[in-house]
Amino acid sequence: MATAAPARAPGANDALDLLCINTVRTLAMDAVQQAESGHPGTPMALAPLAYVLFTRHVRHDPADPHWPNRDRFVLSCGHASMLLYSCLYLTGYGLELEDLKQFRQWESRTPGHPEYGYTPGVETTTGPLGQGVGNAVGMAVAEAHLAATFNREGHGVVDHHTYFICSDGDLMEGVSHEACSFAGHFKLGKLVGFYDDNKITIDGSTDLTYSDDAARRFEAYGWHVQRVADVNDLRALDRAIEEAKRVTDRPSMIVVRTVIGFGSPNRAGTAKAHGEALGKEEVALTKKALGWQWTEPFHVPEEALAHWRKARDRGAAQRAEWHARLEGYRAAQPELARELDRRLKGELPDGWEAAIPEFDEKSGAVASRAASGAVLNAIAKKVPELIGGSADLAPSNNTALKDMGTFAPGSYAGRNFHFGIREHGMGSIMNGMALHGGVIPYGGTFLIFSDYMRPAIRLAAVMHQRVIYVYTHDSIGLGEDGPTHQPIEQLTALRCIPNMTVIRPADAGETAEAWRVAVTHTDGPVALVLTRQKLGFIDRTKYASAAGVAQGAYVLADAEGGKPDVVLLSSGSEVALIMQAGEKLAAQGVRARLVSMPSMELFARQPKSYQDEVLPPGVKRLAIEAAHPMSWYRWISEEDGFVMGLERFGASAPYQRIYQELGLTVDALVERARGLAGR
Ligand SMILES: Cc1ncc(C[n+]2csc(CCOP(=O)(O)OP(=O)(O)O)c2C)c(N)n1
């Protein structure tokens, strides 16, 4: 087994420590100066913390950024990206000095904010403040769950910490409250956060707007809280981190006092240091004040680089030690080890699809949320990595997994999550879980409250993460709860997020197929949009197979007697309306093709030839959906058809009455269709 000298205690060579720290400070200043844009002040302030973390505490191997048991590190205040990039370069992740010189340039590996997938060692995309905190909580959740599931006496194969750094902005944003309250309740003991208490935001002093006692806030959440009075006190930092690691029954927060723009004679401690280059003159003055002897930009002293790069030997030894542990586990627990491998690779178990249930006439009319619950429970038995829950709406969202245990404080093997009424936190935590790997998270709420988690949804899409949203109560069809609960613009708003896949199934059969897509889709989030009200059974011996869901849209039924006069399209609960309209039109001699379009995004990914097959050019189209019509205009222009949708809010009443009053009826469809067909 490889060994490496333990990391030297900070302070053992103060001059070398300072040189290593000032290397980060000067790289940050120089990169921002070169780009003439960016945030120098916070990396300059936090350099000592990053130094102590990366050279002594974070177990990471720059040679293998994806080593499964590595500690996770999240820089939630992503604007301080040069702090992370400097550390990744200095510890030897393969990021080069040239990359730092390309900071914020087109296709560089050093984008303005850390972006997952662009830079080796970047664990998540951060920038929207607060999200990284939630992601870190999610990573700690995944670690706790996998450890409880896979570790056996004497074989701790899943055993790592999650560290994060957050700023004033992160803590002001509500999502950090949701996520940290969750972490405190669930006693995630291997989560260690640092709050950069620099009292400065963009507008100026935090005195303008923020007087929370952050330490007491975290104590109230149930976290273990420490204070470090000066970030430059490396010994104090080191002691606090050691203590945080010793505390395993609660998450830890270390409040660290820092000075933004540390070292800059004219900018330190001011908002000016936050988000703009210091200017050449001030850079020179700052280097002088820091005792930096070199004037040329991007200078990296050899002895500093050599010291930072020891992270590689240490990391190699740590990874080798873990591999040895894994081999022992493999010998003692061969089946579990194979299962862990499979899950970490993100591969689904062989034959899992056989578990997807089929629905028939005997199932009768079922709400798609109920069908979803049945499908989820059936496949969850075969797909143990499927874990999740709801933001306090489990009985409504049908997200509960029967007999599969509850994720609870200190008891993390359970697969049912109670996220609490924290939609935003849930979304952000789910992202962290997915990024960690080994689990496929799902989370439910009412479709209307997708708005409450939208920033996290967007980041799941930006990062192509495999997360599944279970959104029920999908339209005015929810009835009596009224306009505050009835989604109108949410479908269009979700559909326009790049990399997002929205599926709104029309019956139980389509719901089963929607879950098949959701579980196999590895390239971004999937939202299942489901009804509260019952949906009729679509007899697939008369209508086309629900397998068409995979193509996003398919011909459910065609009119007899040749080319259709009109195509009727819909999704979800309104497919029943086009089916009834189709029959009425047939009786009146109008040939209507019926198209079920559960997913515009899946349909958009089909070849043009298939799209033309389903929606023949030159034939008028009529769509109906109990939602804002905007997303349908991609498929239907004013010249070739009409969209019946809702451009007003709903109402509180039994749902049949609302459909009637808002004009979403079979008769209205028939009349429109006749008009379009010229009959
Ligand atoms: C959700 C969100 N809102 C606004 C911003 C724009 N923004 C970037 S940094 C920042 C605040 C800076 O203050 P702080 O978090 O204390 O960071 P520091 O000045 O210490 O670097 C703001 C408002 C953002 N990145 N994310």
The ligand as an ORCA input file, in Angstrom:
! r2SCAN-3c Opt
* xyz 1 1
  C     -29.294     34.188     -6.069
  C     -28.275     35.236     -6.358
  N     -28.607     36.521     -6.245
  C     -27.719     37.491     -6.542
  C     -26.472     37.168     -6.969
  C     -25.492     38.271     -7.347
  N     -24.440     38.348     -6.315
  C     -23.247     37.772     -6.484
  S     -22.291     37.876     -5.104
  C     -23.487     38.716     -4.279
  C     -23.351     39.097     -2.841
  C     -22.007     39.283     -2.385
  O     -21.915     39.243     -0.983
  P     -21.362     37.975     -0.248
  O     -22.237     36.820     -0.483
  O     -21.101     38.358      1.149
  O     -20.007     37.662     -0.993
  P     -18.636     38.427     -0.798
  O     -18.876     39.873     -1.041
  O     -18.191     38.140      0.580
  O     -17.760     37.813     -1.830
  C     -24.593     38.920     -5.078
  C     -25.793     39.657     -4.654
  C     -26.158     35.804     -7.077
  N     -24.966     35.387     -7.496
  N     -27.063     34.859     -6.752
*
